Amino acid sequence: MEHHPDLLTDPRSLRQSYLDEIQSFIRQVKRGCLQHNIDYVQLSTDKNLGIVLSSYLSRRLSRRAR
């Protein structure tokens, strides 16, 4: 959009399409992870990565111990 300053758009009308595309992409990533036996964990960037990673690894370790 930055390269086309004369192009008029309505951001509100683009929102749903954008959200649909993001959800489609996430589904593809999840499917790919599942096919390759890779854990998929979605998290918000406002979360502390160290805490989230520690929690994830702890849960994963407890699943393996069973």
Backbone as XML, in Angstrom:
<?xml version="1.0"?>
<chain id="A" units="angstrom">
  <residue number="1" name="MET">
    <atom name="N" x="0.817" y="-1.180" z="0.000"/>
    <atom name="CA" x="0.000" y="0.000" z="0.000"/>
    <atom name="C" x="0.874" y="1.263" z="0.000"/>
  </residue>
  <residue number="2" name="GLU">
    <atom name="N" x="2.029" y="1.191" z="0.668"/>
    <atom name="CA" x="2.890" y="2.368" z="0.744"/>
    <atom name="C" x="3.422" y="2.769" z="-0.629"/>
  </residue>
  <residue number="3" name="HIS">
    <atom name="N" x="3.534" y="1.782" z="-1.517"/>
    <atom name="CA" x="4.088" y="2.045" z="-2.847"/>
    <atom name="C" x="3.035" y="2.575" z="-3.817"/>
  </residue>
  <residue number="4" name="HIS">
    <atom name="N" x="1.796" y="2.630" z="-3.401"/>
    <atom name="CA" x="0.701" y="3.093" z="-4.252"/>
    <atom name="C" x="-0.099" y="4.178" z="-3.527"/>
  </residue>
  <residue number="5" name="PRO">
    <atom name="N" x="0.491" y="5.349" z="-3.364"/>
    <atom name="CA" x="-0.187" y="6.392" z="-2.572"/>
    <atom name="C" x="-1.505" y="6.869" z="-3.177"/>
  </residue>
  <residue number="6" name="ASP">
    <atom name="N" x="-1.705" y="6.644" z="-4.481"/>
    <atom name="CA" x="-2.945" y="7.097" z="-5.118"/>
    <atom name="C" x="-4.076" y="6.074" z="-5.005"/>
  </residue>
  <residue number="7" name="LEU">
    <atom name="N" x="-3.766" y="4.905" z="-4.473"/>
    <atom name="CA" x="-4.759" y="3.844" z="-4.342"/>
    <atom name="C" x="-5.613" y="4.109" z="-3.106"/>
  </residue>
  <residue number="8" name="LEU">
    <atom name="N" x="-6.907" y="4.238" z="-3.302"/>
    <atom name="CA" x="-7.814" y="4.479" z="-2.182"/>
    <atom name="C" x="-8.359" y="3.154" z="-1.665"/>
  </residue>
  <residue number="9" name="THR">
    <atom name="N" x="-8.363" y="3.004" z="-0.374"/>
    <atom name="CA" x="-8.900" y="1.795" z="0.254"/>
    <atom name="C" x="-9.682" y="2.175" z="1.499"/>
  </residue>
  <residue number="10" name="ASP">
    <atom name="N" x="-10.443" y="1.232" z="1.936"/>
    <atom name="CA" x="-11.180" y="1.392" z="3.186"/>
    <atom name="C" x="-10.693" y="0.288" z="4.125"/>
  </residue>
  <residue number="11" name="PRO">
    <atom name="N" x="-9.829" y="0.623" z="5.074"/>
    <atom name="CA" x="-9.257" y="-0.393" z="5.959"/>
    <atom name="C" x="-10.300" y="-1.254" z="6.661"/>
  </residue>
  <residue number="12" name="ARG">
    <atom name="N" x="-11.422" y="-0.686" z="7.003"/>
    <atom name="CA" x="-12.466" y="-1.465" z="7.679"/>
    <atom name="C" x="-13.005" y="-2.572" z="6.785"/>
  </residue>
  <residue number="13" name="SER">
    <atom name="N" x="-13.100" y="-2.293" z="5.508"/>
    <atom name="CA" x="-13.607" y="-3.316" z="4.592"/>
    <atom name="C" x="-12.562" y="-4.407" z="4.344"/>
  </residue>
  <residue number="14" name="LEU">
    <atom name="N" x="-11.305" y="-4.102" z="4.539"/>
    <atom name="CA" x="-10.239" y="-5.080" z="4.344"/>
    <atom name="C" x="-10.046" y="-5.981" z="5.559"/>
  </residue>
  <residue number="15" name="ARG">
    <atom name="N" x="-10.519" y="-5.543" z="6.695"/>
    <atom name="CA" x="-10.252" y="-6.247" z="7.957"/>
    <atom name="C" x="-10.670" y="-7.716" z="7.932"/>
  </residue>
  <residue number="16" name="GLN">
    <atom name="N" x="-11.902" y="-7.994" z="7.539"/>
    <atom name="CA" x="-12.382" y="-9.377" z="7.580"/>
    <atom name="C" x="-11.593" y="-10.267" z="6.630"/>
  </residue>
  <residue number="17" name="SER">
    <atom name="N" x="-11.281" y="-9.754" z="5.451"/>
    <atom name="CA" x="-10.476" y="-10.539" z="4.506"/>
    <atom name="C" x="-9.103" y="-10.839" z="5.081"/>
  </residue>
  <residue number="18" name="TYR">
    <atom name="N" x="-8.525" y="-9.842" z="5.714"/>
    <atom name="CA" x="-7.212" y="-10.019" z="6.342"/>
    <atom name="C" x="-7.284" y="-11.088" z="7.435"/>
  </residue>
  <residue number="19" name="LEU">
    <atom name="N" x="-8.280" y="-11.001" z="8.300"/>
    <atom name="CA" x="-8.432" y="-11.976" z="9.379"/>
    <atom name="C" x="-8.669" y="-13.375" z="8.833"/>
  </residue>
  <residue number="20" name="ASP">
    <atom name="N" x="-9.456" y="-13.490" z="7.774"/>
    <atom name="CA" x="-9.696" y="-14.794" z="7.147"/>
    <atom name="C" x="-8.400" y="-15.390" z="6.601"/>
  </residue>
  <residue number="21" name="GLU">
    <atom name="N" x="-7.591" y="-14.555" z="5.971"/>
    <atom name="CA" x="-6.311" y="-15.026" z="5.419"/>
    <atom name="C" x="-5.363" y="-15.458" z="6.530"/>
  </residue>
  <residue number="22" name="ILE">
    <atom name="N" x="-5.325" y="-14.706" z="7.605"/>
    <atom name="CA" x="-4.464" y="-15.065" z="8.740"/>
    <atom name="C" x="-4.899" y="-16.414" z="9.314"/>
  </residue>
  <residue number="23" name="GLN">
    <atom name="N" x="-6.208" y="-16.606" z="9.502"/>
    <atom name="CA" x="-6.708" y="-17.876" z="10.039"/>
    <atom name="C" x="-6.390" y="-19.039" z="9.101"/>
  </residue>
  <residue number="24" name="SER">
    <atom name="N" x="-6.502" y="-18.810" z="7.814"/>
    <atom name="CA" x="-6.163" y="-19.839" z="6.832"/>
    <atom name="C" x="-4.679" y="-20.202" z="6.935"/>
  </residue>
  <residue number="25" name="PHE">
    <atom name="N" x="-3.840" y="-19.200" z="7.050"/>
    <atom name="CA" x="-2.402" y="-19.437" z="7.190"/>
    <atom name="C" x="-2.106" y="-20.226" z="8.463"/>
  </residue>
  <residue number="26" name="ILE">
    <atom name="N" x="-2.731" y="-19.857" z="9.569"/>
    <atom name="CA" x="-2.509" y="-20.559" z="10.838"/>
    <atom name="C" x="-2.943" y="-22.015" z="10.727"/>
  </residue>
  <residue number="27" name="ARG">
    <atom name="N" x="-4.070" y="-22.271" z="10.078"/>
    <atom name="CA" x="-4.522" y="-23.659" z="9.881"/>
    <atom name="C" x="-3.496" y="-24.450" z="9.068"/>
  </residue>
  <residue number="28" name="GLN">
    <atom name="N" x="-2.928" y="-23.837" z="8.038"/>
    <atom name="CA" x="-1.913" y="-24.510" z="7.224"/>
    <atom name="C" x="-0.676" y="-24.840" z="8.054"/>
  </residue>
  <residue number="29" name="VAL">
    <atom name="N" x="-0.250" y="-23.896" z="8.865"/>
    <atom name="CA" x="0.926" y="-24.116" z="9.710"/>
    <atom name="C" x="0.647" y="-25.245" z="10.703"/>
  </residue>
  <residue number="30" name="LYS">
    <atom name="N" x="-0.532" y="-25.219" z="11.326"/>
    <atom name="CA" x="-0.890" y="-26.275" z="12.280"/>
    <atom name="C" x="-0.905" y="-27.641" z="11.615"/>
  </residue>
  <residue number="31" name="ARG">
    <atom name="N" x="-1.501" y="-27.719" z="10.417"/>
    <atom name="CA" x="-1.537" y="-28.991" z="9.675"/>
    <atom name="C" x="-0.130" y="-29.483" z="9.368"/>
  </residue>
  <residue number="32" name="GLY">
    <atom name="N" x="0.721" y="-28.581" z="8.912"/>
    <atom name="CA" x="2.105" y="-28.954" z="8.611"/>
    <atom name="C" x="2.837" y="-29.443" z="9.840"/>
  </residue>
  <residue number="33" name="CYS">
    <atom name="N" x="2.625" y="-28.773" z="10.960"/>
    <atom name="CA" x="3.256" y="-29.203" z="12.209"/>
    <atom name="C" x="2.770" y="-30.589" z="12.605"/>
  </residue>
  <residue number="34" name="LEU">
    <atom name="N" x="1.478" y="-30.808" z="12.523"/>
    <atom name="CA" x="0.900" y="-32.105" z="12.884"/>
    <atom name="C" x="1.454" y="-33.217" z="11.995"/>
  </residue>
  <residue number="35" name="GLN">
    <atom name="N" x="1.567" y="-32.949" z="10.707"/>
    <atom name="CA" x="2.086" y="-33.952" z="9.763"/>
    <atom name="C" x="3.528" y="-34.342" z="10.075"/>
  </residue>
  <residue number="36" name="HIS">
    <atom name="N" x="4.285" y="-33.421" z="10.655"/>
    <atom name="CA" x="5.688" y="-33.673" z="10.944"/>
    <atom name="C" x="5.969" y="-33.879" z="12.429"/>
  </residue>
  <residue number="37" name="ASN">
    <atom name="N" x="4.887" y="-34.116" z="13.180"/>
    <atom name="CA" x="4.989" y="-34.379" z="14.616"/>
    <atom name="C" x="5.720" y="-33.241" z="15.352"/>
  </residue>
  <residue number="38" name="ILE">
    <atom name="N" x="5.359" y="-32.016" z="14.996"/>
    <atom name="CA" x="5.935" y="-30.822" z="15.610"/>
    <atom name="C" x="4.865" y="-30.159" z="16.468"/>
  </residue>
  <residue number="39" name="ASP">
    <atom name="N" x="5.212" y="-29.828" z="17.690"/>
    <atom name="CA" x="4.266" y="-29.129" z="18.557"/>
    <atom name="C" x="4.027" y="-27.720" z="18.022"/>
  </residue>
  <residue number="40" name="TYR">
    <atom name="N" x="2.797" y="-27.277" z="18.067"/>
    <atom name="CA" x="2.430" y="-25.926" z="17.671"/>
    <atom name="C" x="1.879" y="-25.217" z="18.891"/>
  </residue>
  <residue number="41" name="VAL">
    <atom name="N" x="2.483" y="-24.112" z="19.240"/>
    <atom name="CA" x="2.030" y="-23.332" z="20.388"/>
    <atom name="C" x="1.888" y="-21.886" z="19.927"/>
  </residue>
  <residue number="42" name="GLN">
    <atom name="N" x="0.668" y="-21.383" z="19.942"/>
    <atom name="CA" x="0.435" y="-19.997" z="19.569"/>
    <atom name="C" x="0.430" y="-19.153" z="20.834"/>
  </residue>
  <residue number="43" name="LEU">
    <atom name="N" x="1.169" y="-18.048" z="20.801"/>
    <atom name="CA" x="1.193" y="-17.173" z="21.961"/>
    <atom name="C" x="1.273" y="-15.730" z="21.513"/>
  </residue>
  <residue number="44" name="SER">
    <atom name="N" x="0.919" y="-14.879" z="22.406"/>
    <atom name="CA" x="0.926" y="-13.451" z="22.143"/>
    <atom name="C" x="2.330" y="-12.893" z="22.361"/>
  </residue>
  <residue number="45" name="THR">
    <atom name="N" x="2.708" y="-11.921" z="21.560"/>
    <atom name="CA" x="4.047" y="-11.346" z="21.689"/>
    <atom name="C" x="4.216" y="-10.520" z="22.959"/>
  </residue>
  <residue number="46" name="ASP">
    <atom name="N" x="3.126" y="-10.278" z="23.676"/>
    <atom name="CA" x="3.273" y="-9.528" z="24.924"/>
    <atom name="C" x="3.607" y="-10.441" z="26.103"/>
  </residue>
  <residue number="47" name="LYS">
    <atom name="N" x="3.676" y="-11.745" z="25.859"/>
    <atom name="CA" x="4.026" y="-12.696" z="26.913"/>
    <atom name="C" x="5.537" y="-12.805" z="27.032"/>
  </residue>
  <residue number="48" name="ASN">
    <atom name="N" x="6.020" y="-13.055" z="28.234"/>
    <atom name="CA" x="7.438" y="-13.247" z="28.476"/>
    <atom name="C" x="7.848" y="-14.603" z="27.903"/>
  </residue>
  <residue number="49" name="LEU">
    <atom name="N" x="8.727" y="-14.599" z="26.904"/>
    <atom name="CA" x="9.101" y="-15.828" z="26.221"/>
    <atom name="C" x="9.744" y="-16.829" z="27.173"/>
  </residue>
  <residue number="50" name="GLY">
    <atom name="N" x="10.547" y="-16.369" z="28.084"/>
    <atom name="CA" x="11.197" y="-17.274" z="29.034"/>
    <atom name="C" x="10.183" y="-18.031" z="29.875"/>
  </residue>
  <residue number="51" name="ILE">
    <atom name="N" x="9.177" y="-17.340" z="30.344"/>
    <atom name="CA" x="8.147" y="-17.979" z="31.178"/>
    <atom name="C" x="7.311" y="-18.949" z="30.335"/>
  </residue>
  <residue number="52" name="VAL">
    <atom name="N" x="6.899" y="-18.502" z="29.163"/>
    <atom name="CA" x="6.082" y="-19.350" z="28.289"/>
    <atom name="C" x="6.861" y="-20.593" z="27.878"/>
  </residue>
  <residue number="53" name="LEU">
    <atom name="N" x="8.112" y="-20.423" z="27.495"/>
    <atom name="CA" x="8.927" y="-21.556" z="27.066"/>
    <atom name="C" x="9.165" y="-22.528" z="28.211"/>
  </residue>
  <residue number="54" name="SER">
    <atom name="N" x="9.442" y="-22.002" z="29.379"/>
    <atom name="CA" x="9.648" y="-22.852" z="30.551"/>
    <atom name="C" x="8.392" y="-23.666" z="30.858"/>
  </residue>
  <residue number="55" name="SER">
    <atom name="N" x="7.241" y="-23.029" z="30.807"/>
    <atom name="CA" x="5.973" y="-23.709" z="31.060"/>
    <atom name="C" x="5.714" y="-24.787" z="30.012"/>
  </residue>
  <residue number="56" name="TYR">
    <atom name="N" x="5.946" y="-24.454" z="28.755"/>
    <atom name="CA" x="5.746" y="-25.421" z="27.664"/>
    <atom name="C" x="6.661" y="-26.631" z="27.844"/>
  </residue>
  <residue number="57" name="LEU">
    <atom name="N" x="7.939" y="-26.373" z="28.102"/>
    <atom name="CA" x="8.883" y="-27.488" z="28.243"/>
    <atom name="C" x="8.548" y="-28.355" z="29.449"/>
  </residue>
  <residue number="58" name="SER">
    <atom name="N" x="8.072" y="-27.740" z="30.516"/>
    <atom name="CA" x="7.666" y="-28.502" z="31.693"/>
    <atom name="C" x="6.495" y="-29.423" z="31.367"/>
  </residue>
  <residue number="59" name="ARG">
    <atom name="N" x="5.474" y="-28.878" z="30.667"/>
    <atom name="CA" x="4.326" y="-29.709" z="30.271"/>
    <atom name="C" x="4.753" y="-30.829" z="29.331"/>
  </residue>
  <residue number="60" name="ARG">
    <atom name="N" x="5.627" y="-30.507" z="28.412"/>
    <atom name="CA" x="6.079" y="-31.509" z="27.448"/>
    <atom name="C" x="6.860" y="-32.619" z="28.152"/>
  </residue>
  <residue number="61" name="LEU">
    <atom name="N" x="7.698" y="-32.247" z="29.093"/>
    <atom name="CA" x="8.472" y="-33.233" z="29.843"/>
    <atom name="C" x="7.552" y="-34.138" z="30.639"/>
  </residue>
  <residue number="62" name="SER">
    <atom name="N" x="6.501" y="-33.575" z="31.236"/>
    <atom name="CA" x="5.574" y="-34.395" z="32.022"/>
    <atom name="C" x="4.776" y="-35.342" z="31.128"/>
  </residue>
  <residue number="63" name="ARG">
    <atom name="N" x="4.502" y="-34.953" z="29.893"/>
    <atom name="CA" x="3.798" y="-35.843" z="28.951"/>
    <atom name="C" x="4.691" y="-37.016" z="28.566"/>
  </residue>
  <residue number="64" name="ARG">
    <atom name="N" x="5.986" y="-36.773" z="28.395"/>
    <atom name="CA" x="6.919" y="-37.828" z="28.007"/>
    <atom name="C" x="7.114" y="-38.828" z="29.126"/>
  </residue>
  <residue number="65" name="ALA">
    <atom name="N" x="7.013" y="-38.363" z="30.368"/>
    <atom name="CA" x="7.260" y="-39.226" z="31.529"/>
    <atom name="C" x="6.156" y="-40.255" z="31.719"/>
  </residue>
  <residue number="66" name="ARG">
    <atom name="N" x="5.013" y="-40.041" z="31.103"/>
    <atom name="CA" x="3.888" y="-40.960" z="31.311"/>
    <atom name="C" x="4.072" y="-42.253" z="30.596"/>
  </residue>
</chain>
